[in-house]
Amino acid sequence: MDVQWLGGAREIGRSAILVDDTLLLDFGMDSGNPPTFPVGDVDPDAVVVSHGHLDHVGSVPALLSAVDPLDVHERSALVSPSEIEDF
């Protein structure tokens, strides 16, 4: 199993862990000024979000064209349209 920390290691924010180049756990952002995003070019088959804080989910909208289908909890889907518009 190949595990790569794309962000979030030894820092708060930008949580992003890529497993075997196919599974992405979180894809967050650091909301500082200026905001920073995970490093690396990713094309995952699936994304698992641990919870809805921006440091874990803030960059997920950038993956919407790459991850299909996108499965989310129905309550998360209620918030998602506004987050996508902000991105």
C-alpha positions as semicolon CSV with decimal commas, in nm:
position;residue;x (nm);y (nm);z (nm)
1;M;0,000;0,000;0,000
2;D;0,138;0,336;-0,107
3;V;0,032;0,628;0,114
4;Q;0,118;0,988;0,024
5;W;0,048;1,289;0,245
6;L;-0,036;1,572;0,004
7;G;-0,110;1,814;0,284
8;G;-0,189;1,821;0,650
9;A;0,124;1,645;0,773
10;R;0,271;1,835;1,067
11;E;0,033;2,127;1,008
12;I;-0,328;2,227;1,067
13;G;-0,525;2,242;0,745
14;R;-0,485;2,109;0,391
15;S;-0,562;1,754;0,497
16;A;-0,517;1,524;0,197
17;I;-0,398;1,163;0,193
18;L;-0,368;0,965;-0,130
19;V;-0,374;0,585;-0,107
20;D;-0,246;0,377;-0,400
21;D;-0,308;0,670;-0,639
22;T;-0,679;0,580;-0,641
23;L;-0,834;0,670;-0,305
24;L;-0,815;1,020;-0,164
25;L;-0,896;1,074;0,203
26;D;-0,999;1,438;0,243
27;F;-0,893;1,725;0,018
28;G;-0,893;2,029;0,239
29;M;-0,752;2,377;0,242
30;D;-0,579;2,604;0,489
31;S;-0,805;2,907;0,513
32;G;-0,523;3,145;0,606
33;N;-0,441;3,458;0,409
34;P;-0,373;3,364;0,134
35;P;-0,544;3,024;0,141
36;T;-0,325;2,724;0,057
37;F;-0,424;2,397;-0,100
38;P;-0,285;2,041;-0,100
39;V;0,014;1,978;-0,323
40;G;0,028;1,725;-0,603
41;D;-0,174;1,648;-0,911
42;V;-0,441;1,393;-0,822
43;D;-0,688;1,195;-1,029
44;P;-0,853;0,964;-0,775
45;D;-1,116;0,702;-0,844
46;A;-1,285;0,787;-0,514
47;V;-1,277;1,050;-0,240
48;V;-1,367;0,987;0,123
49;V;-1,428;1,294;0,338
50;S;-1,388;1,241;0,710
51;H;-1,599;1,544;0,808
52;G;-1,716;1,879;0,675
53;H;-1,458;2,125;0,808
54;L;-1,284;2,333;0,540
55;D;-0,944;2,194;0,635
56;H;-1,074;1,851;0,524
57;V;-1,321;1,935;0,244
58;G;-1,233;2,285;0,118
59;S;-1,064;2,175;-0,206
60;V;-1,305;1,894;-0,297
61;P;-1,497;2,111;-0,548
62;A;-1,181;2,117;-0,764
63;L;-1,221;1,740;-0,805
64;L;-1,583;1,738;-0,919
65;S;-1,496;1,682;-1,284
66;A;-1,252;1,402;-1,195
67;V;-1,464;1,197;-0,955
68;D;-1,783;1,049;-1,093
69;P;-2,011;0,959;-0,933
70;L;-1,985;1,179;-0,629
71;D;-2,158;1,016;-0,333
72;V;-2,236;1,234;-0,035
73;H;-2,456;1,213;0,270
74;E;-2,788;1,389;0,203
75;R;-2,719;1,655;0,468
76;S;-2,378;1,728;0,314
77;A;-2,543;1,766;-0,026
78;L;-2,755;2,049;0,114
79;V;-2,441;2,251;0,191
80;S;-2,241;2,149;-0,116
81;P;-2,398;2,381;-0,377
82;S;-2,295;2,693;-0,182
83;E;-1,941;2,562;-0,133
84;I;-1,909;2,484;-0,503
85;E;-2,026;2,836;-0,595
86;D;-1,765;2,985;-0,359
87;F;-1,490;2,782;-0,521
